[in-house]
Structure formats: structure tokens, C-alpha cells
Amino acid sequence: MDQVIARARALLQTSQETKAMELLAPEVAKHQDNPRLLEVFGECLLEANDVESAYNVLEKAVSLDPEGTQGVDKFLYLGQIIGGSDGIGYVNIALGKLQDQLQKVVENSGSDDTVLVELAKLYPSSEDLAGHLIKKLNQGIFAEIEIWMTDLCMEPEAEEQCDKLISHSLSLDESNPEALSLLASIRISQQKNDEAREALLRSWDLFQERKAALEQEAKDAHDASLEYVELVQPLLGLARFAIELEMYEAAPSIAAAVSEINDNALDAFYYEALAHLLRAKQIYGEANPGSVPKDSDYREIELEEVKASTDENVQSSLHEARSGLTQGYRVLNSAAAEAMDPDVAGQVSELLTALGGPIMADLFPEKRNDDDDDDGWEDEIETGQTELKLRPDIEGAKVGPTKRSLEESEMINKRTKTEDYQESPNTDASSTESGSLSDDEREDGENKESREVIADLKKAKDEQKPELRKKGWRNTPFRRRPPQKKEESETKFTTDSVSSDKHRQFLSKYIR
């Protein structure tokens, strides 16, 4: 059983959740009272974006292990699925258990804890084991803060709870860049922008150190680690916070770090371009204060007016914005386009059109040969004769549904560069039994077996379930999904507030 669970987790690490479910389904069918097995099966369902089935499976796992003696991941996942005060309750169970385990490691008294005994095999030194537990504690703390800043942001104790949680996180690990990034987000919500900027810069410094270290490890191992790929979402959040704080020099640098990890990350090019665009408006507004709309600020200056400026700094910033959007245009017309957020895709298309279309020299820097029929294409772009179009299959990106998360796209790209997880015939009977079945036939069989197991796990009687937070999965404590657009709130303490309410409409349009 332990080997099956370990192999399933290895498959999840390479985003092969369907294969992991195929491996687990027969075992789950035979051992429906095993909470560890149900826990990893529920994680597979989350990765497959089947939130409702994951809820049923994880709820069963929690009922079999209500105190978390066989692991706490199920509580963290279930807390994120449900959200609200009930979700906080589940997360707190996990945090309490993890805190107790950390104390046992410090006191060298964890021999009675089966989870710690197993973890000690992976982390031989007390320091390494404590580091692992602190990392998981912080993941749970971040999940709880996210609930307080969204579902429960109207509650009077929300601000106090966020302050308490982030202080505890930093007391566990003061050099955690994600904790400092979250601190910046909290300070933005409290309209303490100077403190937010200080936390953001500290976070960015630490992220750069981590990224450089992981790149060196990848160079030595000739392979990029999952931890390296998982830097993408936290860095995108940091870039967004930098834009909200008007840190237009830091934001493009942070976004550029994302594109170095994944050159198909559309959000990175969008944030980079937006920072340059807003910087152009800022420069123009400072030189032409009369152009700033009444009761507003430079961000609301009409773009056409800014484009007409003869200021070299303004034009340079606009060019940088157009260059970033051009790379976004490349992504939108690539094979990775269907994984993109349609709202971001629409913004990229809209802004790029307003700035004059893509810079084709950036996309095709050299003419391929003298026989090509694209003579004069540079002139066409300059004169506006080339129409900006998306690929036909994603032309409706502004209104179409998101099919996959950005992280799934990242992992797909990673798998094209690295060796896929391999299983030998003598360790996986399914690989030989499948014979000459096509991929579609095999996947259909896998899904059928998984569906049968899920159906068996559902309760026989109708039972009132809590409303799930989202139709699609997002922001697990372990694998980060692109955040969905949050509902606007009238409360002062909200992640959508920046320096005052007058910017909320602007941010809801441009910052996602």
C-alpha cells in the first residue's frame, strides 16, 4: 500500500493525475476505509479539477481520521474547498496537529507519532524534519489567510486574524519570501503602503536568491525541479502587488523572472506591459498635471493623449509596454493558448491594438529566405495594414471559458523538456494489460474505473453538503492555481483596495 501511494504521488509531481488515479482506483475500491489512500486519491481528483468528487472523497478520509493522526493534507484541502468559517475549522485542525509535531521534533519525543516516524526516514536530521513541518505549517497559514481575505473579509476580526497569522508565519521562518509577499498584500489591504513596499522589496530579494539557487541546482542536475516551476504563481502575485503599489521599476523585473521560468506565462508579459504603460502615464501626468481627470489620478489619463506625447521617457515606456504585449501575442498564437485566462487574453489583445499592434521584428527578427512572400511586412506593420488577429480556435478568448490553469500549462511545458515518469512492466500491471489500446480507449477505461470508485464513496442517503467555494479548483496549499477574479466588496479590509476606493474600478479591470 505504501508503495502504491508513493508511486501515485510521484505521478502527481509530474502532473500525471489520470495515471495516478488509474493506479489508485483498484486499491481504493478494495480499501475504502484507508484514509491515507483516500487522501491522495482526493488530491488526484483536485488536480483533475473534479472538486465535487474530491470533496466526497476527502470528507470520507476526514471522517475516518478526524484528529489527523494519519496525515493532515486532507484537512488543508477540504478547508480550501469549503472556505468560510467551516473551512477555517478544517485548516485549524491541520495547523494544530502540525504544531504539535513540530514541538515533538524540537523535544526529540516523536516516537509515538507514526507520521513523524515515516517522515524521519525521508528527513534523517531533526533540522530537516523541522524545516519540512515549518513549510507545511506556513502553507496552512497562507491558506487560512486567503480565506480571511476573501470569504470572511467582512468579518470584524478579519484584520486582526490576518495580522496574527502572518506574524506567526514569520516567527517560524522570517526569510520566507511568500510570507513577506503575503504581508505586503495584507498591508495593501490596510492601506499601509509604505510598509507594504518594504515587505515587497524584502520578498523580491529573497525570491531572487531562491530562484538563483534553484537554477544552480537545475544546472548541476540537468533538470528543473518542481519547486523551481512553482515559483511562477507567487512571483506573479508579487508583480501584481508591485503594480498596485506603483512600483513600476520592480514590477517588470519580477514579471521578467517569471518569463525566464516559463516563456509561455501570458500573465507575466501582461503585468510587465501594464507596469510600463502606467509608468508612461505617470511621467506624462507629472509633466502635464492638467491632463489628469478631476477627482482621479494619472492612471485614468486617456491613452491616446499619452501616445501623442513627444517626451522620450514616455515613448520609451510605451515601447516597452508594446514589446511585452508582443510577447503576449506570441503566447496567444501558440499551442499553449487554450490554457490562458480569457480575461487576460482579452486585455492583452485590447491594449496591444491600442498601442499599434505587435512589433513583428520582435517575433521574426530575421527574414527566413529570399523566396518568402512576406516582403514589405515591416512596412505593413508600421502603416497599420496588418490586422491584429488571434488564432482562429481562440479568437473568442475574451468570452470563452478557461480550459486549464496556468500551472497545468507550466507542467506540460516542463514535461516536454524533461524525461517523463517511467514505469517498468514488472511494477505496473496496467502497462502490460493495456496492450495495443489507444490512448483515448485507455483513458476512458481509467476514468470509468475511477468514476465507479467515486460513486461507491458517496453516501447512500441524501445529505446537506456545504456549498463549495468554486466550480473549479484553485490555490491549494501545495499547487497554486491562477486566482479567480474576486467579487468586489464594500469593506475597507479587502485585497481589492489599494490606496483608496477610487482605484477599485481601475484595478478590477486591469489587475487580476
C-alpha positions in Angstrom: 0.0 0.0 0.0 2.8 2.4 0.9 4.5 1.8 -2.4 1.3 2.4 -4.4 0.7 5.7 -2.5 4.4 6.7 -3.1 4.1 6.0 -6.9 0.8 7.9 -7.1 2.5 10.9 -5.5 5.4 10.6 -7.9 2.9 10.7 -10.8 1.2 13.8 -9.3 4.6 15.5 -9.1 4.7 15.3 -12.9 1.1 16.3 -13.4 0.0 12.8 -14.4 -3.1 12.8 -12.3 -5.0 10.4 -14.7 -2.3 7.8 -14.4 -2.2 8.3 -10.7 -6.0 7.7 -10.5 -5.7 4.6 -12.6 -3.1 3.3 -10.2 -5.1 4.1 -7.1 -8.7 3.2 -8.2 -8.3 -0.6 -7.7 -6.8 -0.1 -4.3 -9.4 2.4 -3.2 -12.1 0.0 -4.3 -10.7 -2.7 -2.0 -9.7 -0.4 0.9 -12.4 2.3 1.2 -11.6 2.6 4.9 -8.0 3.7 4.4 -7.7 7.5 5.0 -4.2 7.8 3.6 -5.3 6.2 0.3 -8.4 8.4 0.1 -6.3 11.5 0.8 -4.0 11.0 -2.2 -7.0 9.9 -4.3 -8.8 13.1 -3.4 -5.7 15.1 -4.3 -5.7 13.4 -7.7 -9.3 14.5 -8.2 -8.4 18.1 -7.4 -5.6 18.0 -9.9 -8.2 16.8 -12.4 -10.4 19.7 -11.4 -13.2 17.4 -10.2 -13.9 19.4 -7.0 -17.2 17.8 -6.0 -15.9 14.3 -6.2 -12.7 15.4 -4.3 -14.9 16.8 -1.6 -16.8 13.5 -1.2 -13.5 11.5 -1.0 -11.7 13.9 1.3 -14.8 14.2 3.6 -14.7 10.4 3.9 -11.0 10.5 4.7 -11.6 13.1 7.4 -14.4 11.1 9.0 -12.0 8.1 9.2 -9.2 10.1 10.7 -10.8 13.1 12.5 -7.7 14.0 14.5 -5.2 13.8 11.6 -3.2 11.0 13.2 -2.5 9.6 9.7 -1.8 12.9 7.9 -3.2 16.5 7.7 -3.3 17.2 4.0 -6.9 16.2 3.7 -7.9 18.9 6.2 -5.9 21.6 4.3 -7.5 20.6 1.0 -11.0 20.3 2.5 -10.7 23.7 4.2 -9.8 25.3 0.9 -12.7 23.6 -0.9 -15.3 24.7 1.6 -13.8 28.0 2.7 -15.7 30.3 5.1 -15.7 29.5 8.9 -16.1 25.8 8.3 -13.0 25.8 6.1 -11.1 27.7 8.8 -12.1 24.9 11.2 -10.6 22.2 9.0 -7.4 24.2 8.4 -7.0 24.8 12.1 -7.1 21.1 12.8 -4.2 20.6 10.5 -2.3 23.6 12.0 -2.8 22.3 15.5 -1.5 18.8 14.6 1.5 20.2 12.7 2.4 22.5 15.6 2.3 19.5 18.0 4.5 17.5 15.7 7.0 20.4 15.4 7.1 20.6 19.2 7.8 16.8 19.4 10.7 17.2 16.9 12.2 20.0 19.0 11.9 17.9 22.1 13.0 14.7 20.3 9.9 12.9 21.5 8.0 11.9 18.4 8.5 8.1 18.5 4.8 7.6 19.3 3.7 9.5 16.1 3.5 7.2 13.1 3.6 10.1 10.7 6.7 11.5 12.2 8.3 8.1 12.2 7.7 7.8 8.5 8.9 11.4 7.8 12.1 10.7 9.7 13.0 8.2 7.1 12.9 11.0 4.5 14.4 13.7 6.7 17.0 12.0 8.8 18.1 15.1 10.7 15.9 16.9 13.2 16.7 20.2 11.4 15.5 18.9 8.1 12.3 17.4 9.6 11.6 20.6 11.4 12.1 22.5 8.2 9.6 20.3 6.4 7.0 20.8 9.2 7.5 24.6 9.2 7.0 24.6 5.4 3.7 22.8 5.8 2.6 25.0 8.7 3.2 28.0 6.5 1.2 26.5 3.7 -1.7 26.0 6.0 -1.3 29.5 7.4 -1.3 31.0 3.9 -4.5 29.1 3.1 -6.2 30.4 6.2 -5.2 34.0 5.5 -6.5 33.6 2.0 -9.9 32.6 3.4 -9.9 35.6 5.8 -9.1 38.0 3.0 -11.8 36.7 0.7 -14.7 34.7 2.1 -14.5 36.3 5.6 -13.2 39.8 4.8 -16.4 41.4 6.0 -16.0 39.9 9.5 -14.8 42.4 12.1 -12.0 40.2 13.3 -10.6 39.6 9.8 -7.8 42.1 10.0 -6.7 41.0 13.5 -6.7 37.4 12.4 -4.6 38.1 9.3 -2.1 40.1 11.4 -1.9 37.3 14.0 -1.4 34.6 11.4 1.2 36.4 9.3 3.2 37.2 12.5 3.2 33.6 13.4 4.3 32.6 9.9 7.3 35.0 10.1 8.2 33.8 13.6 8.5 30.3 12.1 10.6 31.5 9.1 11.4 35.2 8.8 13.2 34.6 5.5 10.2 33.1 3.7 9.6 35.2 0.6 6.0 34.1 0.2 5.2 35.1 3.8 6.7 38.6 3.1 4.7 38.8 -0.1 1.5 38.0 1.8 2.5 40.6 4.4 2.7 43.1 1.6 -0.8 42.1 0.4 -2.2 42.5 4.0 -0.6 45.9 4.3 -2.1 47.0 1.0 -5.5 46.0 2.3 -4.9 48.0 5.4 -3.7 51.0 3.2 -0.3 50.9 4.9 1.5 51.3 1.6 5.0 52.2 2.9 5.1 49.0 5.0 3.7 47.1 2.0 6.5 48.4 -0.2 9.2 47.5 2.3 7.8 43.9 2.7 7.6 43.6 -1.1 11.2 44.5 -1.7 12.4 42.1 1.0 10.3 39.4 -0.6 11.7 40.1 -4.0 15.2 40.0 -2.8 14.6 36.6 -1.2 12.8 35.3 -4.3 15.8 36.2 -6.4 18.1 34.3 -4.1 15.8 31.2 -4.1 15.5 31.4 -7.9 19.3 31.6 -8.4 19.9 28.7 -6.0 17.3 26.5 -7.8 18.8 27.4 -11.2 22.2 26.3 -10.0 20.7 23.1 -8.7 19.0 22.5 -12.0 22.2 23.2 -13.9 24.0 20.6 -11.7 21.2 18.1 -12.1 20.5 18.9 -15.7 16.8 19.2 -14.8 14.5 21.9 -13.5 12.8 21.0 -10.2 9.1 21.3 -9.4 10.0 23.8 -6.7 11.5 26.0 -9.5 8.4 25.8 -11.6 6.2 26.6 -8.6 7.9 30.0 -8.2 5.7 31.2 -11.1 2.4 31.9 -9.2 4.0 33.6 -6.1 6.1 35.8 -8.4 3.0 36.7 -10.4 1.3 37.7 -7.2 4.3 39.8 -6.2 4.3 41.5 -9.6 0.6 42.4 -9.2 1.2 43.8 -5.8 4.1 45.9 -7.1 1.8 47.4 -9.8 -0.8 48.2 -7.1 1.9 50.0 -5.1 3.0 51.9 -8.2 6.5 50.3 -8.1 6.9 50.4 -11.8 10.6 49.6 -11.8 10.3 46.5 -9.7 7.2 45.1 -11.4 8.7 44.5 -14.8 11.8 42.8 -13.2 9.6 40.4 -11.3 7.5 39.6 -14.3 10.6 39.0 -16.3 11.7 36.5 -13.7 8.5 34.6 -14.4 9.0 34.5 -18.1 12.5 33.1 -17.6 10.9 30.2 -15.8 8.0 29.8 -18.3 8.2 31.8 -21.5 4.5 31.0 -22.2 3.2 32.7 -19.0 0.9 35.2 -20.5 0.2 37.0 -17.2 3.9 37.8 -16.9 4.1 39.7 -20.2 0.7 41.3 -19.4 2.0 42.6 -16.0 5.3 43.7 -17.5 3.5 45.7 -20.2 0.9 47.2 -17.7 3.7 48.4 -15.4 5.4 50.2 -18.4 2.1 51.6 -19.6 1.2 53.0 -16.2 4.8 54.4 -15.9 4.3 56.3 -19.2 1.0 57.7 -17.9 2.7 58.7 -14.6 5.5 60.5 -16.4 3.1 62.3 -18.7 0.8 63.3 -15.8 3.6 64.8 -13.8 4.6 66.9 -16.8 1.0 67.8 -17.7 -1.0 68.0 -14.5 -3.9 69.5 -16.3 -4.4 66.2 -18.2 -5.3 64.3 -15.0 -9.0 63.8 -14.7 -10.7 65.6 -11.9 -11.1 63.6 -8.7 -8.8 60.9 -10.1 -5.1 60.4 -10.9 -2.7 59.8 -13.8 -3.9 56.2 -14.3 -7.1 57.5 -15.8 -5.4 59.7 -18.4 -6.6 58.7 -21.9 -4.0 56.5 -23.7 -4.4 58.4 -27.0 -3.3 61.6 -25.3 -0.2 59.9 -23.8 0.7 58.3 -27.1 0.8 61.8 -28.7 3.5 62.9 -26.2 6.9 63.9 -27.5 8.6 63.1 -24.2 11.3 60.5 -24.8 10.7 58.8 -21.5 7.0 58.5 -22.2 7.7 57.0 -25.6 10.3 54.6 -24.2 7.9 53.3 -21.6 5.2 52.9 -24.3 7.6 51.0 -26.5 8.5 48.6 -23.6 4.8 48.1 -23.0 4.2 47.2 -26.6 7.2 44.9 -26.6 5.8 43.0 -23.6 2.4 42.7 -25.2 4.0 41.5 -28.4 5.4 38.5 -26.4 1.9 38.0 -25.1 0.6 38.0 -28.6 3.1 35.2 -29.4 1.8 33.2 -26.5 -1.8 33.7 -27.6 -1.0 32.3 -31.0 0.9 29.3 -29.6 -0.1 25.8 -28.7 -0.4 26.9 -25.0 -3.1 29.4 -25.8 -6.0 27.3 -24.6 -4.7 27.3 -21.1 -4.8 31.1 -20.8 -7.2 33.1 -18.7 -9.7 34.6 -21.3 -9.9 37.9 -19.4 -6.1 38.3 -19.5 -6.1 37.3 -23.2 -8.7 39.9 -23.9 -6.7 42.6 -22.1 -3.6 41.8 -24.0 -5.4 41.9 -27.3 -7.1 45.2 -26.4 -4.0 47.0 -25.2 -1.8 45.8 -28.0 -4.3 47.0 -30.6 -4.4 50.4 -28.8 -0.6 50.6 -29.0 -0.4 49.8 -32.7 -0.2 46.0 -32.8 2.7 43.6 -32.3 6.3 44.5 -33.1 6.9 42.0 -35.8 10.6 42.4 -35.7 10.5 41.0 -32.2 8.6 38.0 -33.4 10.5 37.4 -36.6 13.9 39.2 -36.2 15.3 37.7 -39.4 13.8 37.1 -42.8 14.0 33.3 -43.4 14.9 33.4 -47.1 14.6 35.4 -50.3 11.7 33.2 -51.6 9.3 34.1 -48.8 6.3 36.0 -49.9 6.4 38.4 -46.9 8.3 41.2 -48.5 7.3 44.5 -47.0 5.7 43.1 -43.9 7.6 45.5 -41.7 6.1 48.4 -43.7 2.7 46.9 -43.3 3.0 46.8 -39.5 4.3 50.4 -39.4 1.5 51.6 -41.6 -1.2 49.6 -39.7 -2.1 47.5 -42.7 -1.7 44.2 -40.8 -4.8 43.3 -38.8 -4.3 42.0 -35.3 -5.9 38.6 -35.0 -5.8 35.7 -32.6 -5.5 32.1 -33.7 -8.9 31.1 -35.2 -9.5 28.5 -32.4 -9.1 31.1 -29.6 -10.5 34.1 -31.4 -13.3 34.2 -28.8 -10.8 34.3 -25.9 -12.4 37.3 -24.4 -15.6 35.5 -23.6 -14.6 31.8 -23.8 -14.1 29.6 -20.7 -10.7 28.8 -19.2 -10.0 25.2 -20.1 -6.9 24.7 -18.0 -5.0 26.5 -15.3 -1.7 28.3 -16.0 0.1 25.9 -13.7 -1.1 22.9 -15.8 0.4 24.7 -18.8 3.7 25.1 -16.8 3.9 21.5 -16.0 3.1 20.5 -19.6 5.9 22.7 -20.8 8.2 21.2 -18.2 7.4 17.7 -19.3 8.4 18.5 -22.8 11.9 19.4 -21.5 12.3 16.6 -19.1 12.0 12.8 -19.1 8.5 11.6 -18.4 7.9 9.4 -15.4 8.6 5.8 -16.5 7.2 2.6 -15.0 8.7 -0.8 -15.7 6.4 -3.6 -16.9 7.1 -5.7 -13.8 6.0 -2.9 -11.4 2.8 -1.8 -13.2 0.5 -4.5 -14.5 -1.8 -1.9 -16.1 1.0 -1.0 -18.6 1.1 -4.6 -20.0 -2.6 -5.2 -19.7 -3.4 -2.2 -21.9 -1.7 -3.9 -24.8 -2.4 -2.0 -28.0 -5.2 0.1 -26.7 -5.2 3.6 -27.9 -4.7 6.5 -25.5 -8.3 7.5 -25.7 -9.5 3.9 -25.0 -7.2 3.6 -22.1 -8.1 6.9 -20.6 -11.8 6.1 -21.0 -11.3 2.9 -19.1 -9.3 4.6 -16.4 -12.0 7.3 -15.9 -14.7 4.7 -15.8 -13.0 2.8 -13.0 -12.3 6.0 -11.1 -15.9 7.1 -11.5 -17.1 3.7 -10.1 -14.9 4.1 -7.1 -16.1 7.7 -6.5 -19.7 6.6 -6.8 -19.1 3.9 -4.1 -17.6 6.5 -1.8 -20.7 8.8 -1.9 -23.1 8.5 0.9 -26.2 6.4 0.3 -28.6 8.9 1.9 -29.1 12.5 0.7 -27.1 14.8 3.0 -26.9 18.5 3.0 -23.4 19.5 1.8 -21.8 22.9 2.4 -21.7 25.0 -0.7 -18.3 24.5 -2.4 -16.4 27.7 -2.9 -15.7 27.4 -6.6 -16.8 25.4 -9.5 -13.1 25.0 -10.4 -10.2 24.3 -8.1 -7.7 27.0 -7.2 -5.0 27.8 -4.7 -4.4 24.5 -3.0 -1.8 24.9 -0.2 0.6 22.8 -2.3 -0.1 23.5 -6.0 -1.0 27.1 -6.8 -3.7 27.7 -9.4 -4.4 31.1 -11.0 -6.6 33.1 -8.7 -10.2 33.8 -9.9 -11.5 37.3 -10.1 -12.7 38.2 -6.7 -16.1 39.8 -6.0 -15.9 43.5 -5.2 -16.7 44.3 -1.6 -17.6 47.5 0.2 -15.4 46.6 3.2 -12.2 48.6 3.7 -10.2 45.4 4.5 -10.1 43.7 1.2 -7.4 42.5 -1.2 -9.0 44.7 -3.9 -8.4 48.0 -2.1 -5.2 49.9 -3.0 -4.7 53.3 -1.6 -8.3 54.5 -1.8 -11.7 53.3 -3.2 -11.4 55.4 -6.3 -8.9 53.0 -7.8 -11.1 49.9 -7.3 -12.8 50.2 -10.7 -9.4 50.6 -12.4 -7.9 47.6 -10.6 -10.9 45.4 -11.3 -10.3 46.0 -15.0 -6.6 45.7 -15.2 -5.3 43.7 -12.2 -6.4 40.1 -11.9 
